[in-house]
Amino acid sequence: MKITVCIGSSCHVKGSRQVVKALQALIAEHNVGDKVELSGTFCMSKCQLGVCVTVDDVFYSVTPESVAEFFSTNVLPKL
């Protein structure tokens, strides 16, 4: 599974750094580092919806506050 987080300026202002840190922690906590590739990219062209995240090319809008729920709902069940 590949999770990509936008780290462009608009998403950065909306908390992409915190989203990345939370995802890193959740991946480690659930011991799924061998199954999940976490990467960053610049601009997904949906700046108004940021923080923009894709999971295997499916788009999600995630906030630092919703990242744990996002992970448990959209990542763990697919592993």
N, C-alpha and C positions, 0 to 999 in steps of 0.2 A: 504494500500500500504506500502511495506517495501523497504526503500532505505538503502543500505549498502555501506559504503565507506571504502576502504582499508586504514589502518593506519600503514602498515608495513614500513620498512625503505626506500625502493625504492620509494613508493608512498609519504611518508612523505617528502622526498627530493624534489619531484615534486610538492608539495603544497597541500597534503591532508588536513592539518590543516585548510588552507584557504578555501578549498572546503567545509569542514564540517561547518565552521563558516558561510559561505555564504548560505549554505542550511538551517541552523538553522534560519537565518535572513529571508530568502525567505518563509519558512514555516510559520513563525510568521506573516510576512507582508501580506500573503495571507490568514491568519487565517485558515489553514488546519491542524493544529496540531492534531486534533482529527481523521484525515484521513490518516496521514502519520507517520510511525514509522521510525525514523532515527537511525541507529546503525553503529558501526565500527567493523572491523574484521582485522585480520592479514593475509596478503598474499593471493591473489586470483590466484597466479601462472601465472600472465600475467604482470610481472614487467616491461617489455619493453613498455607496453601500458599505464602505470599509468598516472594519478591517476585513479585507477580502482573503478568503481561504478556499483552496480547492482540495478535495479528497478524490484522488484518481479522476481528476478533471471535472468533478461535480462541484459547482460553486456554492459557497456558504458565506454569510455575513456573520462575523464573530466579534464579540467585544471581550475585553479583559474579564468582565463580570460573567459572561456566558460561556467561557472556554471550557470549564469543567463539564457543564451540561452537554455542550457540543461534543466533547470527547466521548462521554459515556453513551450518547445517543447515536452519533454518526461515525465513530471510529471503532470502539470496542466490539460492537455487534458484528462488524464486517471482517474481523480478524479470524 
